[in-house]
Amino acid sequence: MTYLKTFLAAAAFAAVATPALASDSDVAFKGFQTVCGATAAEFPDVVKAAEGDGWKNAQVLGDSMAKVSITDKAARTKTIGAMNLILSTNRGLAQTPGGALTVSDCTVRSDQGEAAALEAAAQGWLGFAGTGGADRMAWHFTRDGGAIKPVTDNGDAAAAGAGLEILTVYRSGASLTMDLMKIRK
């Protein structure tokens, strides 16, 4: 009996001490948070975070933001197990009737995972529900002293302050996309 009790106690301890395996969606969202979320999509910070997290240089494709004059852009890739992640980031200026806006964008695409799980991860990180439907969810927010605050109006005050951030999660074909755009006046 002593051996059985010892075995059961060890098995119970191992079950508690063994962390749950992360899903593909969890891994993809963690990659996104590391390079995009933690940096608030600020171009130099995104590039630095990617370098520190083992992302490899990739070919930069064309400009991805309509009506924005791109001043900086970069692309990186990272493979985790069987999952491939692609990072593209850029910043530039948009001319509007109200003046120039600085626009930064940080996008991570994954070939693995589930959109619903990414949406749940985004909601858990931000602390409020997004808007949209089954194919695309978006969250509008700003940061106030590091705290994330939802933006429910047109975002002008946020853009004039710390910046209006828009996180969008969607599926496009076989790819899942997490895109964080930051707009500042």
C-alpha positions in Angstrom: 0.0 0.0 0.0 2.8 2.4 0.7 4.1 2.1 -2.9 0.6 2.8 -4.2 0.1 5.9 -2.1 3.6 7.2 -3.1 2.8 6.5 -6.8 -0.6 8.2 -6.6 0.9 11.2 -4.7 3.7 11.6 -7.3 1.2 11.3 -10.2 -1.1 13.9 -8.6 1.9 16.2 -8.2 3.1 15.7 -11.8 -0.4 16.5 -13.0 -0.5 19.8 -11.1 3.1 20.7 -11.9 2.9 20.0 -15.6 1.7 23.1 -17.5 -1.0 22.7 -20.1 0.2 22.6 -23.7 -0.3 25.9 -25.4 -2.6 25.8 -28.4 -1.5 27.2 -31.8 -3.7 30.2 -31.2 -2.1 30.9 -27.8 1.4 30.7 -29.4 0.4 32.9 -32.3 -1.2 35.5 -29.9 1.9 35.5 -27.6 4.1 36.2 -30.7 1.7 39.1 -31.6 1.7 40.5 -28.1 5.5 40.3 -27.9 6.2 42.3 -31.0 3.0 44.4 -31.5 1.0 44.6 -28.3 3.8 45.3 -25.9 5.3 47.9 -28.2 2.0 49.7 -29.0 2.9 49.2 -32.7 5.7 51.8 -32.5 8.0 50.9 -35.4 11.5 51.1 -33.8 10.2 49.2 -30.7 8.6 46.5 -32.9 11.8 45.9 -34.8 13.8 45.8 -31.5 11.3 43.4 -29.9 11.4 41.1 -33.0 15.2 41.0 -33.0 15.2 40.1 -29.3 12.6 37.4 -29.8 14.4 35.5 -32.5 12.4 36.7 -35.6 14.4 36.5 -38.8 14.6 39.1 -41.6 12.3 38.6 -44.5 11.6 40.3 -47.8 9.6 43.5 -47.4 6.6 43.6 -49.7 4.9 46.7 -51.1 3.2 49.4 -49.1 0.3 48.1 -47.2 -1.5 51.2 -46.0 -3.6 53.1 -48.5 -3.3 56.9 -48.4 -0.3 56.7 -46.1 3.2 57.8 -47.2 5.3 55.0 -45.8 8.6 56.2 -44.2 9.7 52.9 -42.6 8.9 49.3 -43.1 10.2 45.9 -42.1 9.3 42.2 -42.3 10.3 39.2 -40.2 9.4 35.5 -39.9 9.5 33.0 -37.1 8.8 29.3 -37.0 7.5 27.7 -33.8 7.1 24.0 -34.2 5.0 23.6 -37.3 3.6 27.1 -37.2 4.9 29.9 -39.4 4.5 33.5 -38.3 5.0 36.5 -40.6 5.5 40.0 -39.1 5.1 43.1 -41.2 5.4 46.6 -39.6 5.5 50.1 -41.0 4.9 53.7 -40.2 4.2 56.8 -42.2 2.2 59.9 -42.5 -1.4 60.4 -43.7 -2.5 63.9 -44.8 -6.1 64.7 -43.7 -8.2 67.9 -43.8 -7.4 68.2 -40.1 -3.7 67.9 -40.5 -1.1 65.2 -40.7 -1.5 61.9 -38.8 1.3 59.5 -37.8 0.2 56.0 -38.6 2.0 52.9 -37.3 1.0 49.3 -38.2 2.1 46.0 -36.8 0.7 42.8 -38.3 1.3 39.1 -37.5 -0.1 36.4 -39.7 -0.2 32.8 -38.7 -0.8 29.6 -40.7 -2.2 27.8 -37.6 -4.8 28.4 -35.0 -8.5 29.4 -34.7 -9.9 32.9 -35.1 -12.3 32.4 -32.2 -9.4 31.5 -29.9 -7.4 34.6 -31.0 -10.5 36.8 -30.5 -10.9 35.4 -27.0 -7.2 36.0 -26.3 -7.5 39.6 -27.5 -10.5 40.2 -25.4 -8.7 38.7 -22.4 -5.7 41.0 -23.0 -7.7 44.2 -23.5 -10.4 43.5 -20.9 -13.4 44.4 -23.0 -15.4 42.9 -25.9 -14.7 43.8 -29.5 -17.1 44.7 -32.2 -17.7 42.9 -35.5 -18.9 39.4 -36.5 -17.7 35.9 -37.1 -15.2 36.8 -39.7 -13.6 40.0 -38.2 -13.4 41.5 -34.7 -12.0 44.9 -33.8 -11.1 46.7 -30.6 -10.6 50.5 -30.4 -8.5 51.6 -27.4 -5.9 54.0 -26.0 -3.4 53.7 -23.3 -3.5 55.9 -20.2 -0.4 55.5 -18.0 0.0 52.0 -19.3 -3.7 51.1 -18.7 -5.7 50.1 -21.7 -9.0 52.1 -22.0 -11.7 51.4 -24.6 -12.5 54.2 -27.0 -16.2 54.4 -27.8 -16.3 57.7 -29.7 -14.7 58.7 -33.0 -11.2 58.5 -31.5 -10.1 62.1 -32.1 -9.2 62.7 -28.4 -7.3 59.5 -28.2 -5.4 60.3 -31.4 -4.5 63.7 -30.1 -3.3 62.2 -26.9 -1.5 58.8 -26.4 -2.8 57.5 -29.7 -5.8 55.6 -31.0 -5.1 51.9 -31.3 -7.2 49.6 -33.4 -6.7 45.8 -33.0 -8.3 43.7 -35.7 -8.4 39.9 -35.8 -9.6 38.1 -38.8 -9.2 35.0 -41.1 -8.2 35.4 -44.7 -8.0 32.1 -46.5 -5.7 29.9 -44.6 -4.1 32.7 -42.7 -5.1 34.2 -39.4 -4.2 37.9 -39.1 -3.7 40.1 -36.0 -3.2 43.7 -36.9 -2.6 46.6 -34.6 -2.7 50.1 -36.0 -1.9 53.2 -34.0 -2.9 56.7 -35.1 -1.6 59.9 -33.6 -2.1 63.6 -34.4 
